[in-house]
């Protein structure tokens, strides 16, 4: 017969299977808690069924000597926990709050968010729920600015969020679209991008190798390198930052966006970025981000996570099947996005199922309006091999009624005509001879 599962330790998040074990933790009152006090207390309940483990067993678990554990608990000699932090937390069966406490008392609070914990799935679901409930653009990112989750409104405005490994800093500093969409890009790249990265390098860079690697990547660009060298200022986050943007999904109409950054206590290594704005694009946002409810997907697949309305399937073919019998695969357009991407048009709802392969091999599926996908891939319009796919996508972005579709098509053409005129004017200026000056 196999042994019964270990009970949760008293004091952790959850219920104990029985009364407290007879070996009581030492009482600590009337003075500040020390690292050794807590390690000793945690060790007394770290074994199976809340029983104690010996100093020798703890030493073996972390690859150190029994004397090292004894010195750690008594404070008789300074002990550097260092790289043993993760192993020590695992051996003591610490919950997330205890892991953060251990890291802080060991002088390594920045590593607390990197420690594994049993609440990872619950925390991810909570973050997904937080952003999914927002009608405004919202994005969750981790300590290296990699996107973890996003709202439908955010995906509609910035389809690049759905790409594998999407990163906020990589987009702002390197993506060609950012330099077009963000007004006064050089200033914003400095204040919101470079200054945040410098702060992250100082405060977290020694414990998170992804940060210096990201800095090396973005600074390989000459423009970003110049911005990095021009100042030594730092900024903790983008909270309160005001940006002027012209987004293709909003018809390139200028808007003023304000960033709000929240720090969820359940996930100290993550941040939630929420954006609101004023400007002519506000009303158009509602139309662009409106997505037909996917009740049929819930009925047929039962894979929709109710809290987030997102789908995870085993293969790219399964993701395409979610579109139903009238789904239109867009393999050529998906190749423009890059590997690990699958696009399927849903003509009846004017949406696209955008599937991205996750690190575990499964495919996460999001449904967004066809128009932002179309403007995300302008080069497809001039590629004869992609003309049919692009045409189908463009038609799905218009209203189904012919009269309404005609009116919207004419409005879009007027916008494009105005942009062409601006580009023609710039070309004329570039071709104009430079006047000679007298010396």
C-alpha positions as CSV (number, residue, x, y, z in Angstrom):
1,X,0.0,0.0,0.0
2,X,1.4,3.4,-0.9
3,X,1.9,6.0,1.8
4,X,-0.8,8.7,2.2
5,X,0.0,12.1,0.8
6,X,1.7,14.5,3.0
7,X,-0.6,16.9,4.9
8,X,-0.3,20.6,4.4
9,X,1.8,22.2,7.1
10,X,0.0,24.2,9.7
11,X,0.3,27.9,8.8
12,X,0.4,27.4,5.1
13,X,-2.4,28.3,2.7
14,X,-4.8,25.4,3.1
15,X,-6.3,23.2,5.8
16,X,-4.4,20.7,7.9
17,X,-5.5,17.0,7.9
18,X,-5.4,16.8,11.6
19,X,-4.2,18.3,14.9
20,X,-0.8,20.0,15.2
21,X,2.0,17.5,15.6
22,X,3.3,17.1,19.1
23,X,6.6,18.7,18.2
24,X,5.8,22.4,18.6
25,X,7.7,25.1,16.8
26,X,9.8,27.4,19.0
27,X,8.0,30.4,20.3
28,X,9.5,33.7,19.0
29,X,8.2,36.7,20.8
30,X,9.4,40.1,22.0
31,X,12.1,40.5,19.3
32,X,12.6,40.8,15.6
33,X,12.5,37.6,13.6
34,X,15.8,36.3,12.4
35,X,16.5,34.0,9.5
36,X,17.7,31.2,11.7
37,X,14.6,31.3,13.9
38,X,12.3,30.8,11.0
39,X,14.4,28.1,9.3
40,X,14.3,26.2,12.6
41,X,10.6,26.7,13.0
42,X,9.9,25.6,9.4
43,X,12.2,22.6,9.8
44,X,10.1,21.3,12.7
45,X,7.1,20.8,10.4
46,X,8.7,20.2,7.0
47,X,8.5,16.4,7.0
48,X,5.7,14.1,5.9
49,X,2.5,14.7,7.8
50,X,3.9,17.8,9.4
51,X,6.6,16.0,11.3
52,X,10.1,17.5,11.8
53,X,13.1,16.8,9.6
54,X,16.6,16.6,11.1
55,X,19.4,19.1,10.5
56,X,21.3,16.3,8.7
57,X,18.3,15.7,6.3
58,X,18.0,19.4,5.6
59,X,21.8,19.6,5.0
60,X,21.6,16.7,2.5
61,X,18.7,18.3,0.7
62,X,20.6,21.5,0.0
63,X,24.0,20.0,-0.5
64,X,25.7,21.5,2.5
65,X,27.1,20.2,5.8
66,X,25.1,19.7,9.0
67,X,27.3,22.3,10.6
68,X,26.1,24.8,7.9
69,X,22.5,24.2,8.9
70,X,23.3,24.4,12.6
71,X,25.1,27.7,12.1
72,X,22.2,29.0,10.0
73,X,19.7,28.2,12.7
74,X,21.7,29.5,15.7
75,X,23.3,32.5,14.1
76,X,26.5,31.4,15.7
77,X,28.4,32.3,12.5
78,X,27.4,34.3,9.4
79,X,26.0,32.0,6.8
80,X,25.5,33.0,3.1
81,X,22.4,31.2,1.7
82,X,23.2,32.5,-1.8
83,X,22.4,30.0,-4.5
84,X,21.0,27.5,-2.0
85,X,17.9,29.7,-1.6
86,X,15.7,27.6,-4.0
87,X,16.8,24.3,-2.6
88,X,16.3,25.5,0.9
89,X,12.7,26.7,0.2
90,X,11.9,23.3,-1.5
91,X,13.3,21.2,1.3
92,X,11.3,23.2,3.9
93,X,8.2,23.0,1.8
94,X,7.5,26.7,2.0
95,X,4.4,28.3,0.5
96,X,4.7,31.4,-1.7
97,X,4.6,34.0,1.2
98,X,7.2,32.0,3.2
99,X,9.5,31.8,0.1
100,X,9.4,35.5,-0.3
101,X,10.1,35.9,3.5
102,X,13.0,33.5,3.2
103,X,14.5,35.5,0.3
104,X,14.0,38.8,2.0
105,X,15.7,37.7,5.3
106,X,18.5,36.1,3.3
107,X,19.2,39.4,1.7
108,X,17.9,38.4,-1.8
109,X,14.4,39.8,-2.0
110,X,14.7,40.3,-5.8
111,X,14.8,36.6,-6.3
112,X,11.6,35.9,-4.5
113,X,9.5,36.2,-7.6
114,X,11.7,33.6,-9.3
115,X,11.2,30.9,-6.7
116,X,8.8,28.2,-7.8
117,X,5.5,27.9,-5.9
118,X,2.5,25.6,-5.9
119,X,0.1,28.5,-6.7
120,X,1.5,29.2,-10.2
121,X,-1.6,27.9,-12.0
122,X,-4.0,29.7,-9.6
123,X,-2.0,33.0,-10.0
124,X,-2.0,32.7,-13.8
125,X,-5.8,32.1,-13.8
126,X,-6.3,35.2,-11.5
127,X,-4.2,37.4,-13.9
128,X,-6.1,36.1,-16.9
129,X,-9.4,36.9,-15.2
130,X,-8.2,40.4,-14.3
131,X,-7.3,41.4,-17.8
132,X,-10.2,39.5,-19.5
133,X,-12.7,41.4,-17.4
134,X,-11.4,44.7,-18.8
135,X,-13.1,46.5,-21.8
136,X,-10.0,48.7,-22.1
137,X,-6.6,47.5,-23.3
138,X,-4.8,45.6,-20.5
139,X,-1.6,43.5,-20.5
140,X,0.1,41.4,-17.9
141,X,3.9,41.2,-18.2
142,X,6.6,39.5,-16.1
143,X,9.8,40.9,-14.6
144,X,11.5,40.8,-18.0
145,X,8.6,42.6,-19.7
146,X,7.5,39.4,-21.5
147,X,3.7,39.3,-22.1
148,X,1.8,36.8,-20.0
149,X,-1.8,37.7,-20.7
150,X,-3.8,40.4,-22.4
151,X,-7.4,41.6,-22.8
152,X,-9.3,41.4,-26.1
153,X,-9.1,45.1,-26.6
154,X,-5.3,45.1,-26.2
155,X,-5.0,42.2,-28.8
156,X,-7.3,44.1,-31.2
157,X,-5.1,47.2,-31.1
158,X,-1.7,45.5,-31.0
159,X,-2.0,42.0,-32.6
160,X,1.7,41.6,-32.0
161,X,0.8,40.7,-28.4
162,X,-0.4,37.3,-29.7
163,X,3.0,36.4,-31.2
164,X,5.2,33.9,-29.4
165,X,7.5,35.5,-26.9
166,X,5.9,39.0,-27.2
167,X,7.8,41.5,-25.1
168,X,6.8,45.1,-24.4
169,X,10.3,46.5,-24.5
170,X,11.2,44.6,-27.6
171,X,8.1,46.1,-29.3
172,X,8.7,49.7,-28.2
173,X,12.4,49.8,-28.9
174,X,12.8,47.5,-31.9
175,X,9.5,47.0,-33.8
176,X,9.1,49.1,-36.9
177,X,5.4,49.6,-36.1
178,X,6.2,51.2,-32.8
179,X,8.3,53.9,-34.5
180,X,5.4,54.7,-36.7
181,X,2.6,54.5,-34.1
182,X,4.3,56.3,-31.2
183,X,4.6,60.0,-31.6
184,X,8.0,61.5,-30.6
185,X,9.4,58.0,-30.5
186,X,12.9,58.9,-29.4
187,X,11.7,60.7,-26.2
188,X,9.2,57.8,-25.4
189,X,11.9,55.2,-26.1
190,X,14.1,57.0,-23.6
191,X,11.6,57.7,-20.8
192,X,9.5,54.6,-21.0
193,X,11.9,52.1,-22.5
194,X,15.5,52.7,-21.7
195,X,15.0,54.3,-18.3
196,X,12.9,51.3,-17.1
197,X,15.4,48.8,-18.4
198,X,18.2,50.6,-16.6
199,X,16.2,50.5,-13.3
200,X,15.5,46.8,-13.9
201,X,19.2,46.1,-14.5
202,X,20.2,47.9,-11.3
203,X,17.5,46.2,-9.1
204,X,17.0,42.8,-10.7
205,X,19.7,42.3,-13.3
206,X,22.0,40.3,-11.0
207,X,19.3,37.7,-10.3
208,X,17.4,37.6,-13.6
209,X,19.7,37.0,-16.6
210,X,16.9,37.8,-19.0
211,X,17.2,41.5,-18.2
212,X,20.9,42.0,-19.3
213,X,20.2,39.7,-22.3
214,X,17.2,41.9,-23.3
215,X,19.3,45.1,-22.9
216,X,22.1,43.6,-25.1
217,X,19.4,42.7,-27.7
218,X,17.8,46.1,-27.9
219,X,21.1,48.0,-27.7
220,X,22.3,46.2,-30.7
221,X,20.1,48.7,-32.6
222,X,22.2,51.9,-33.2
223,X,19.2,54.2,-32.3
224,X,18.6,52.5,-29.0
225,X,22.3,52.4,-28.2
226,X,22.5,56.2,-28.8
227,X,19.5,56.7,-26.5
228,X,21.0,54.5,-23.8
229,X,24.3,56.4,-23.9
230,X,22.6,59.8,-23.9
231,X,21.3,59.7,-20.3
232,X,21.7,57.8,-17.0
233,X,18.2,58.5,-15.7
234,X,16.1,55.6,-14.3
235,X,12.3,55.0,-14.1
236,X,10.6,52.3,-12.0
237,X,7.6,51.8,-14.3
238,X,5.4,53.4,-17.0
239,X,2.7,54.3,-14.5
240,X,1.2,57.7,-15.3
241,X,3.0,58.0,-18.6
242,X,1.1,59.9,-21.3
243,X,1.7,59.0,-24.9
244,X,0.4,60.3,-28.3
245,X,-0.4,57.4,-30.5
246,X,-1.7,56.8,-34.0
247,X,-2.9,53.2,-34.2
248,X,-3.9,51.5,-37.5
249,X,-6.8,49.7,-35.8
250,X,-8.2,53.2,-35.0
251,X,-7.8,54.5,-38.5
252,X,-4.5,56.3,-37.6
253,X,-6.5,59.0,-35.7
254,X,-4.2,60.5,-33.0
255,X,-5.1,59.7,-29.4
256,X,-3.6,60.5,-26.1
257,X,-3.1,57.4,-24.0
258,X,-2.4,57.2,-20.3
259,X,-0.7,54.2,-18.8
260,X,-1.6,52.7,-15.4
261,X,0.6,50.0,-13.9
262,X,-0.7,47.8,-11.0
263,X,1.2,45.4,-8.9
264,X,-0.9,42.3,-8.0
265,X,0.0,41.0,-4.5
266,X,-0.6,37.4,-5.7
267,X,2.1,37.7,-8.3
268,X,4.9,40.0,-7.1
269,X,7.0,39.3,-10.2
270,X,4.2,40.5,-12.5
271,X,2.7,43.9,-13.4
272,X,-0.7,44.8,-15.0
273,X,-0.6,47.6,-17.6
274,X,-3.9,49.2,-18.3
275,X,-4.4,52.0,-20.9
276,X,-7.1,54.6,-21.3
277,X,-7.2,57.6,-23.5
278,X,-9.1,60.5,-25.0
279,X,-9.4,61.4,-28.6
280,X,-11.3,60.7,-31.8
281,X,-10.5,57.0,-31.7
282,X,-12.5,56.2,-28.6
283,X,-15.7,55.4,-30.4
284,X,-13.9,53.4,-33.0
285,X,-12.3,51.2,-30.3
286,X,-15.7,49.8,-29.4
287,X,-16.2,48.6,-33.0
288,X,-12.7,47.3,-33.4
289,X,-12.7,45.3,-30.2
290,X,-16.3,43.9,-30.5
291,X,-16.1,40.2,-30.9
292,X,-19.0,37.8,-31.5
293,X,-19.4,35.6,-28.4
294,X,-18.0,32.2,-29.0
295,X,-20.8,30.2,-27.4
296,X,-20.4,27.6,-30.2
297,X,-16.8,27.0,-29.2
298,X,-17.8,26.4,-25.6
299,X,-20.5,24.0,-26.7
300,X,-18.3,21.9,-29.1
301,X,-15.0,21.9,-27.5
302,X,-15.5,22.6,-23.8
303,X,-12.0,24.0,-23.7
304,X,-12.9,27.6,-23.1
305,X,-11.6,28.7,-19.7
306,X,-14.7,30.5,-18.4
307,X,-12.8,33.1,-16.5
308,X,-10.9,34.3,-19.6
309,X,-12.8,33.1,-22.7
310,X,-9.5,31.8,-24.1
311,X,-8.9,28.4,-25.6
312,X,-6.1,25.9,-25.5
313,X,-5.9,23.0,-27.9
314,X,-3.4,20.3,-28.7
315,X,-2.5,21.1,-32.3
316,X,-2.7,23.8,-34.9
317,X,-5.3,21.8,-36.8
318,X,-7.5,21.6,-33.7
319,X,-7.2,25.4,-33.4
320,X,-8.4,25.9,-37.1
321,X,-11.3,23.5,-36.5
322,X,-12.7,25.8,-33.9
323,X,-13.7,28.1,-36.8
324,X,-16.3,25.6,-37.9
325,X,-17.1,24.4,-41.4
326,X,-16.9,27.9,-43.0
327,X,-13.4,28.7,-41.5
328,X,-10.8,29.9,-44.0
329,X,-7.2,29.0,-43.3
330,X,-4.7,31.8,-43.8
331,X,-1.4,29.9,-43.9
332,X,0.4,32.5,-46.0
333,X,-0.4,35.4,-43.7
334,X,0.5,33.2,-40.7
335,X,4.0,32.7,-42.2
336,X,4.4,36.5,-42.3
337,X,3.9,36.5,-38.5
338,X,6.5,33.8,-37.9
339,X,6.8,30.2,-36.7
340,X,4.4,29.0,-34.1
341,X,1.5,30.9,-35.5
342,X,-1.8,29.8,-37.1
343,X,-4.5,32.1,-38.5
344,X,-8.0,31.1,-39.5
345,X,-10.7,33.5,-40.7
346,X,-14.2,33.2,-39.4
347,X,-16.3,35.0,-42.1
348,X,-19.6,34.8,-40.3
349,X,-18.3,36.9,-37.3
350,X,-15.7,38.9,-39.1
351,X,-13.0,37.6,-36.8
352,X,-9.7,35.7,-36.9
353,X,-8.7,32.8,-34.6
354,X,-5.1,33.6,-33.9
355,X,-3.3,30.5,-32.4
356,X,0.1,30.7,-30.8
357,X,2.2,27.7,-29.8
358,X,3.0,27.8,-26.1
359,X,6.2,26.5,-24.6
360,X,4.4,23.2,-23.5
361,X,3.5,22.5,-27.1
362,X,-0.2,23.3,-26.9
363,X,-1.8,26.1,-28.9
364,X,-3.4,29.1,-27.2
365,X,-6.2,30.5,-29.3
366,X,-7.6,34.1,-29.2
367,X,-10.3,35.6,-31.3
368,X,-9.9,39.2,-32.5
369,X,-11.5,41.3,-35.2
370,X,-10.3,40.9,-38.8
371,X,-9.4,44.6,-39.3
372,X,-6.4,44.9,-36.9
373,X,-5.0,41.7,-38.4
374,X,-5.3,43.2,-41.8
375,X,-3.4,46.4,-40.9
376,X,-0.8,44.3,-39.1
377,X,0.2,42.7,-42.4
378,X,0.2,45.5,-45.0
379,X,3.0,43.8,-47.1
380,X,0.5,41.0,-47.9
381,X,-1.5,43.4,-50.1
382,X,1.3,43.6,-52.7
383,X,2.3,40.0,-52.7
384,X,0.5,38.2,-55.6
385,X,0.8,34.8,-53.7
386,X,-1.1,36.3,-50.8
387,X,-3.7,38.3,-52.7
388,X,-6.6,35.9,-52.2
389,X,-6.0,35.5,-48.4
390,X,-5.6,39.2,-47.9
391,X,-8.8,39.9,-50.0
392,X,-10.8,37.5,-47.8
393,X,-9.4,39.1,-44.7
394,X,-10.2,42.6,-46.0
395,X,-13.8,41.7,-46.9
396,X,-14.4,40.1,-43.5
397,X,-13.2,43.4,-41.9
398,X,-16.2,45.2,-43.5
399,X,-19.8,45.0,-42.5
400,X,-21.8,42.1,-44.1
401,X,-24.4,44.5,-45.6
402,X,-23.2,45.7,-49.1
403,X,-24.3,49.3,-48.6
404,X,-22.6,49.6,-45.2
405,X,-19.5,47.8,-46.5
406,X,-19.3,50.2,-49.4
407,X,-19.5,53.2,-47.2
408,X,-16.8,51.9,-44.9
409,X,-14.6,50.9,-47.8
410,X,-14.8,54.4,-49.2
411,X,-13.9,55.9,-45.9
412,X,-10.8,53.7,-45.6
413,X,-9.8,54.6,-49.1
414,X,-10.0,58.3,-48.3
415,X,-7.7,57.7,-45.3
416,X,-5.2,55.8,-47.5
417,X,-5.4,58.4,-50.2
418,X,-4.5,61.1,-47.6
419,X,-1.5,59.0,-46.4
420,X,-0.3,58.5,-50.0
421,X,-0.5,62.3,-50.6
422,X,1.6,62.8,-47.5
423,X,4.2,60.3,-48.7
424,X,4.3,61.8,-52.2
425,X,4.9,65.2,-50.6
426,X,7.8,63.8,-48.6
427,X,9.3,62.2,-51.7
428,X,9.1,65.5,-53.6
429,X,10.9,67.2,-50.8
430,X,13.6,64.5,-50.8
431,X,14.1,64.8,-54.6
432,X,14.3,68.6,-54.5
433,X,17.8,70.0,-55.1
434,X,19.6,71.3,-52.1
435,X,20.1,75.1,-52.5
436,X,23.7,76.2,-52.7
437,X,24.9,78.5,-50.0
438,X,27.5,81.3,-50.6
439,X,30.7,81.0,-48.5
